């Protein structure tokens, strides 16, 4: 208690608000912190345009698909369309 909190929202996004609520409601000040301090991890792809970000996101989509299929998790380059891969 009385420590910072980090939540990996990319693993369980629907539980983010609940996790932060629980942390904040149970926080007790300590020598480390006098008030709650939370950090969150979120999946984010930034690019100059939405189209480029969507293109770059296909690398992450391919990794999730490989995980589901039990295939190699080696990073793959982006593709123009995920349609043939589904």
Order of alpha helices (4+ residues) and beta strands (2+ residues): beta-alpha-beta-alpha
